[in-house]
Structures are given as C-alpha cells and as structure tokens.
Amino acid sequence: MNDSPLLSCDARQLGRSLRLWRSLRRLKQGAVALELGVSQTTVSRWESGLVAPSLDEQQALRRLMAARLDSAADFELGRLVERAPVPIHLICDLSHRLLAMSSARERHCRLPRAELIGRALWCYATPEIVAQEERLDALGWYEPQPAAVEFDTGAAVEQDMPILPSRMRWVRIQLSDGSFVRLTETIAMATGSEAAGAGA
C-alpha cells in the first residue's frame, strides 16, 4: 500500500475522529496516550487540531481506530453488503482495508473475495480516487452525517481489484463502536462495458 497520499490528505481529521472514537468508548486521553506512547498533551493537541500527527503517529492512530465488524449489527451490515445485487464494497474509512464485498463486485476481481478481505485497497486507487480523497475535508466528510459523495473515475484494469471507467458513490457510516466505514458503490458505467465494481 502506498500510504503517502492517504496519510497526507486528512492528518488533522484524525484528531477529530479520535475524540469521537474515545468518547464512545469512554476512554480518557491519558489511556489513549499510554497506548500510543505519547503524552496526554499530544493527544489533546491532536483532538483540538492544533497539531497534526506525524506519519508514524497517523499509522498508529489508524491501527487503533480501525473499523471492525465485531458487533452483531455491524456484522449484519457486512452480510447485507455481501448479498447486495449491485457492485458494492465496504472499507474502513481510515485504512481503506476491505471489510465486505458483494458477489457482483467480486465477479470482476482477479482474486476471490476471501483473499481480498482485510487487504488495504489504496494501492488500487485511480488518480481520480486520490483527488477525491484529498477533497473530502472540504466536502464535510468528517462532519456528523456527511452527504454522500459522487464522482467519475477512470480505469485501472490490470490489477487484482480492477476499476473500470464509472461513476462512484461513497457513503460514510458510523459503526456501533464509533469507528467509520465507507460504502463504495458503482452507480453507472462511463462506457458501454459490462457493469463492474470500482473503487479503492
């Protein structure tokens, strides 16, 4: 996975995400600081947006707050995605790690779903996906109840999880543990090609 575009585009938003994640778990800043090997003051500065975490700290925060489909309700969300009749998949919004994928999306992959689950998909991103990721903060993606984001992407077909020219929709969903996932759907093909899934 090429982390640099992902890590640079929303570093300060990690603090906001951390505050919410910590609040839902009723964790004090000191407990998080101890877990990450930093001071409580550093955690406070991240959460207030005064300081952005370093690249290593961003990676540690993403591991700490990674979305998991652990609760019954969240597990059922994953099952609904898998049963969807359209090309759709669910990723951790922080790490882009694949959590669930519909059969309609899997049909166009070079690897079976079982081999892709848990894999970070950022390495498959098209330039359009990278550009859209960099605009998320300005679009209010990290605010409560953000609007869905739609955009067009070009192709990246010579890879394990191909992307065809298409229109994509991203929806941000909060799981029961406070972490966030992104529902990624192909809503229209840009060409007359057979419908296929898209997105990183």
N, C-alpha and C positions, 0 to 999 in steps of 0.2 A: 504494500500500500504506500502510495506517495502521500505523506502526511502534510507537506508544507502548505498547499493551498487551503486545505481544510483547517489546519491549525491557525493560520494567519487571519482567516476571514471573520472569526467570531470569538476571539480570545476573551474580550471583555464580557461577552454574553455568558461565558461560563460562570462568572461570579453570580450573575442573576439566577442562573439555573441552580447553582449550588445553594443559594439562600432558600429557594423553594424546596429543593430536594431535602435539605437539612431540616426545614420546618416540618415537613410531612413526616419525617422520621423522629422528630423531637430530639434532635441531636444538637448539642452546644457547639459553638465554633471551636472550642478547645478540643473536643473529641475528634472533630474533623482534622484540626491542625496536627494532633498527635498521630492520626492515621497516615497523614501525608508527609509528616516530618518537617513541618513548617511551624511558624509561630501563630498564635491566635490573632495577633495584629495583622499578619499577612492575609489570613482568611477574611478578616473584616475588610481589608482594603480591596480584596478581590470582589467581595459581595457588594461593596459600595461603588465599584467601578473606578476607584482611584488608581488602581494598579492592575495591569494585565498579567496573568500568569506567564512564566517562561514556557518555552516549548516542552521541556520535560515536565513541568507542573501541569500543563494542559493535558498531556498524555495521562498523567496520574489522575487528574480530575475526571477524564473521560472513562478511565477504567473504574473509578469509584462509583460514578453515576450511570454506568452503562445500563441500558434498558434490558430487562429480562422478563419473559412471560411466565412468572412464577405463580402468581395468584390464579385462582380459578377463573375469574373474569378475564384476566389478561391472556390466559391460556386459551380461553374460548375465542378471544379476538384473533389469535393466531389460527385457530381452526376455521374461523369464518373466512379469513384471507385464503387459506389453502383450498377451501371449497368454492371460492368465487369463480364464476364462469368467464371472467374477463382477465386480461393480463395485469396482474397487480402483485405487489410485494410490500413487505413491512420491514423497515430497518430501524435500528437505534438511531435517533436523531443526532446524537453526539459522535458516535464512532462509525456510522454507516454500516454497521455489522448486520448481515441479513438474519432476520428472525423468522420470517414465514414467506411463502411464495405460492401463488396459485398454480394449478396444473397448466392453465392457459399460458402463463409466463414461462413455466418450466419447459414446455414443448419447444421453445426456441433457444434453449441454452445448450451448450456443448457438454455440460456436466449435469448429472442428476441433482435434484434439489438437496438430497442428503449430503452431497459433497460441497454444496454452496452455503448451506446454513452455518452461521457462525463466522463466515468469511466477511471481511470488510470489503465493500463494493466500490470504494472511492477510486481504486485503480482502474475501474471501467468507465469512469466519468468522461463524457464528451466535453469539448470546450464550452458548449452552451450550458451544460450542467454546472461546470465550475463557475461560470459567470453568474448563473442564477444563485448559486450558493453564496457568492460574495454580496449579493443584493438583499439577502434575507433580512438582515437587521433593519435596513431602510424600509422594508415592506411590513415591518411589525411582526415578524415571525416569532420573536421571543416574548411578545406581549401575551397576556391572557386571551384565550380564544382568538388566535390569529385567523385571518381569512385563508382559504386555500390559495395556492399559487399555481398558475398555469403558464406554460411556456413551450416553445418549439425547440426541438433538439435535432442535431444532425446524426449521422450514423457512426457507429463503431462496431463493425460486424465481426471482425477477426479476433474474437476473444471468447472466453468461457461463458460470459453472460452478454451476448450481443445486444446492441442498441440499434434500432432502425430509425430512420427519419420519422418523427412522430410529434404529437402534441402530448405533453405530460401534465399531470396534476399531482401536486404534493399537498397532503393534509397532515397537520401536526396534532398528535393525540397524546394526552397525558395518561400514563398507566396508574394503577392503584398505588404504587409505591412512590409516585412523584416523578419518575423518570419519563422521558418523552420518546415517542416513536414517530416515524414518518411513513404514512401510507402513500405509496408511489404507484400511480396508475397511468397506463397508456390509454388516452381517451380518443385519439384519432391518429391514423397513419398519415404521414405527409405525402406518401406516394400511393400508388395502387397496389402496393405489396400486400401480401397476406398479413393480417393483423399479428403483431408480435409485441412482447413486453419491451419496456425500455426503462432505463434509469439506473442511477448509482446511489 
